[in-house]
């Protein structure tokens, strides 16, 4: 059993997800999760491998969030968040009821749900969801996405920097993870916002 003390020594090396989630989830038998240091490709030929990076931010030397022109923070419903998330990913389909479960988690923090709209059209252009585990002092970024038409204008950086600033003073550190081969290259965004680390986790699913 992983202890809190062990986890806090190196969060991104100890688990592929935040501590609270690690303690609550059950990994199906057909899936294995291995840190890159423990992974040998030849030993897992019967599995498909999806590698994920996991990074950490110490909440020091934060960048000042800069909202791009003609955009502003807006109120958004769970339905709005679900629709926007699904719009931004080809292979993701999250429901309003699934997000309803997010707000009953002990790590829910209302100030860490962020939506940005185009002031001219009212259309939601970017959203982000953060969570905060008071017991561990850990913040986590879970869903950070920008609509395809608005990528490249600074909204992703704004969302990440704004959420980090909102976590400073309540969290001791923040973690984030993402798929290594994502064409949108989210790792580059997070590193530009001050996240660091070299930990890679392999999500292995048995073929057939």
C-alpha positions in Angstrom: 0.0 0.0 0.0 1.4 3.4 -1.0 1.6 5.8 1.9 1.0 9.5 1.7 4.6 10.2 2.7 6.0 8.0 0.0 3.7 9.6 -2.6 4.7 13.1 -1.6 8.4 12.3 -2.1 7.9 12.0 -5.9 4.2 12.2 -6.9 4.7 11.8 -10.6 7.0 8.8 -10.2 4.9 7.0 -7.7 1.5 6.9 -9.5 0.1 7.7 -12.9 -2.8 9.7 -11.3 -3.3 12.0 -8.3 -3.1 10.1 -5.0 -6.8 10.4 -4.1 -7.7 8.8 -7.5 -5.1 6.1 -7.1 -6.6 5.1 -3.8 -10.1 4.9 -5.2 -9.8 3.3 -8.6 -9.6 -0.4 -9.5 -7.6 -1.2 -12.6 -9.3 -3.9 -14.8 -7.4 -7.2 -15.2 -6.9 -6.6 -19.0 -5.0 -3.3 -18.3 -1.6 -2.8 -16.8 -0.1 0.6 -15.8 3.7 0.8 -15.7 6.2 3.6 -15.2 8.7 3.9 -18.0 11.5 2.7 -15.7 9.7 -0.6 -15.2 8.6 -1.0 -18.9 10.3 -3.4 -21.4 8.6 -3.3 -24.8 9.5 -6.9 -25.6 7.7 -8.2 -22.5 4.4 -6.7 -23.5 3.9 -7.6 -27.2 0.4 -8.8 -26.4 -0.6 -5.3 -25.3 -1.3 -2.0 -27.0 0.7 0.8 -25.4 -0.5 4.3 -24.9 2.2 6.4 -23.1 1.3 9.4 -21.0 3.5 12.1 -19.5 3.0 13.3 -15.9 4.3 16.7 -14.9 4.4 18.8 -11.7 4.4 22.5 -10.8 5.6 23.9 -7.5 3.4 27.0 -7.8 6.5 29.3 -7.7 7.3 32.0 -10.2 3.8 31.9 -11.8 3.2 33.7 -15.0 0.5 36.4 -14.9 -2.6 35.1 -16.8 -3.2 37.2 -19.9 -6.6 37.0 -21.5 -6.5 37.4 -25.3 -8.5 40.3 -26.7 -12.2 39.8 -27.5 -12.5 36.9 -25.0 -13.7 36.8 -21.4 -14.6 34.4 -18.6 -18.2 33.3 -18.6 -20.6 31.2 -16.6 -21.1 27.7 -18.0 -23.4 24.8 -17.1 -22.3 21.1 -16.8 -24.0 20.6 -20.2 -21.9 23.4 -21.7 -18.7 21.8 -20.3 -19.6 18.4 -21.6 -20.5 19.7 -25.1 -17.3 21.7 -25.3 -15.1 18.8 -24.1 -16.7 16.4 -26.7 -16.2 19.0 -29.4 -12.5 19.3 -28.7 -11.7 15.6 -28.9 -12.3 13.0 -31.6 -12.5 10.0 -29.3 -14.0 11.4 -26.1 -17.7 11.3 -25.2 -18.3 12.6 -21.7 -21.9 13.1 -20.5 -23.4 15.7 -18.3 -24.2 13.1 -15.7 -20.5 12.0 -15.6 -19.6 15.6 -14.9 -22.3 15.7 -12.2 -20.2 13.0 -10.5 -17.2 15.3 -10.6 -18.9 17.9 -8.4 -19.7 15.4 -5.7 -16.1 14.4 -5.4 -14.2 15.5 -2.3 -11.7 17.2 -4.6 -14.3 19.4 -6.2 -13.6 23.1 -6.0 -16.1 25.5 -7.7 -13.4 28.2 -8.4 -11.4 25.7 -10.5 -14.0 25.2 -13.2 -13.3 27.8 -15.9 -14.9 28.7 -19.2 -13.9 31.4 -21.7 -16.2 32.8 -24.4 -15.8 34.8 -27.6 -17.3 38.2 -26.8 -18.5 38.7 -30.3 -20.4 35.5 -30.7 -21.0 34.2 -27.2 -19.5 30.9 -28.2 -17.5 29.0 -25.6 -13.9 28.8 -26.9 -12.0 27.2 -24.1 -12.6 25.4 -20.8 -10.6 24.0 -18.0 -11.3 21.9 -14.9 -9.0 21.7 -11.9 -9.4 19.7 -8.7 -7.9 20.1 -5.2 -7.1 17.4 -2.6 -7.0 19.2 0.7 -5.6 16.1 2.5 -2.5 16.0 0.2 -2.3 19.6 -0.7 -2.4 18.5 -4.3 -4.0 20.4 -7.1 -4.6 18.7 -10.5 -5.6 19.8 -14.0 -8.0 17.3 -15.4 -9.6 18.8 -18.6 -7.9 21.6 -20.4 -9.2 22.2 -24.0 -9.5 24.9 -26.6 -11.9 24.7 -29.6 -10.1 24.0 -32.9 -11.0 27.4 -34.4 -9.4 29.2 -31.5 -6.2 27.3 -31.0 -3.0 29.3 -31.3 -4.3 32.6 -29.9 -3.2 32.0 -26.2 -6.4 30.6 -24.7 -4.8 27.4 -23.5 -2.0 29.3 -21.8 -4.5 31.6 -20.2 -6.6 28.8 -18.8 -3.6 26.9 -17.4 -2.0 30.1 -15.8 -5.3 31.2 -14.4 -6.0 27.9 -12.7 -2.5 27.8 -11.3 -2.9 31.2 -9.8 -6.2 30.2 -8.3 -4.5 27.2 -6.7 -1.6 29.2 -5.2 -2.2 29.7 -1.5 -4.4 26.6 -1.2 -2.3 23.9 -2.9 1.3 22.9 -2.3 1.8 21.6 -5.8 -0.1 20.8 -9.0 0.1 17.8 -11.3 -1.1 17.2 -14.8 -0.9 14.4 -17.3 -1.7 13.8 -21.0 -1.2 11.5 -23.9 2.4 11.8 -25.3 1.4 11.5 -28.9 -1.5 13.9 -28.8 -1.3 16.0 -32.1 -2.2 19.1 -30.1 1.0 18.6 -28.0 -0.4 19.6 -24.6 2.9 18.8 -23.0 4.5 21.8 -24.7 1.8 24.0 -23.3 2.2 22.8 -19.8 6.0 23.1 -19.9 5.6 26.7 -21.1 3.5 27.4 -18.1 6.2 26.1 -15.7 5.4 22.4 -15.3 8.5 20.1 -15.1 9.4 16.4 -15.0 10.4 13.5 -17.1 8.0 10.8 -15.9 6.2 8.6 -18.5 3.5 6.1 -17.8 2.5 3.3 -20.1 -1.2 2.3 -20.2 -1.2 -1.2 -21.6 -4.4 -2.8 -22.9 -4.4 -6.5 -23.8 -5.0 -7.1 -27.5 -8.1 -8.9 -28.6 
